[in-house]
């Protein structure tokens, strides 16, 4: 459960860094394009050390 919270926090942190947080808060994760979601996921993988 703690890991889920850390992952969620990281996801929002990355979205904010990419300038996607306003769009995310307005429309939710489904409102992001595939490219935007991929950028978030890619950075999450990179930071967590997974490929």
C-alpha positions as CSV (number, residue, x, y, z in Angstrom):
1,X,0.0,0.0,0.0
2,X,2.8,2.4,0.8
3,X,4.4,1.7,-2.6
4,X,1.1,2.5,-4.3
5,X,1.1,5.9,-2.6
6,X,4.7,6.6,-3.6
7,X,3.9,5.6,-7.2
8,X,0.9,7.9,-7.2
9,X,2.9,10.8,-5.7
10,X,5.7,10.3,-8.3
11,X,3.1,10.2,-11.1
12,X,1.7,13.6,-10.0
13,X,5.1,15.0,-9.5
14,X,6.2,14.1,-13.0
15,X,3.0,15.5,-14.5
16,X,3.6,18.8,-12.7
17,X,7.2,18.9,-14.0
18,X,5.9,18.4,-17.5
19,X,3.4,21.2,-17.2
20,X,0.5,18.7,-17.4
21,X,-0.9,19.2,-13.9
22,X,-3.6,21.8,-14.8
23,X,-4.9,19.7,-17.6
24,X,-4.8,16.6,-15.3
25,X,-6.7,18.3,-12.5
26,X,-9.3,19.6,-15.0
27,X,-9.8,16.4,-17.1
28,X,-8.2,13.6,-15.1
29,X,-5.8,11.0,-16.5
30,X,-8.2,10.1,-19.3
31,X,-7.9,13.6,-20.6
32,X,-4.2,13.3,-21.4
33,X,-3.1,12.2,-24.8
34,X,-1.3,9.0,-25.4
35,X,1.9,10.9,-25.9
36,X,1.5,12.8,-22.6
37,X,0.7,9.6,-20.7
38,X,3.7,7.9,-22.3
39,X,6.0,10.7,-21.2
40,X,4.8,10.4,-17.6
41,X,5.1,6.6,-17.7
42,X,8.5,6.7,-19.3
43,X,9.9,9.0,-16.7
44,X,8.3,6.9,-13.9
45,X,10.1,3.9,-15.3
46,X,13.4,5.7,-15.6
47,X,13.2,7.0,-12.0
48,X,12.2,3.8,-10.5
49,X,15.0,2.0,-12.2
50,X,12.7,-0.3,-14.2
51,X,12.8,-0.8,-18.0
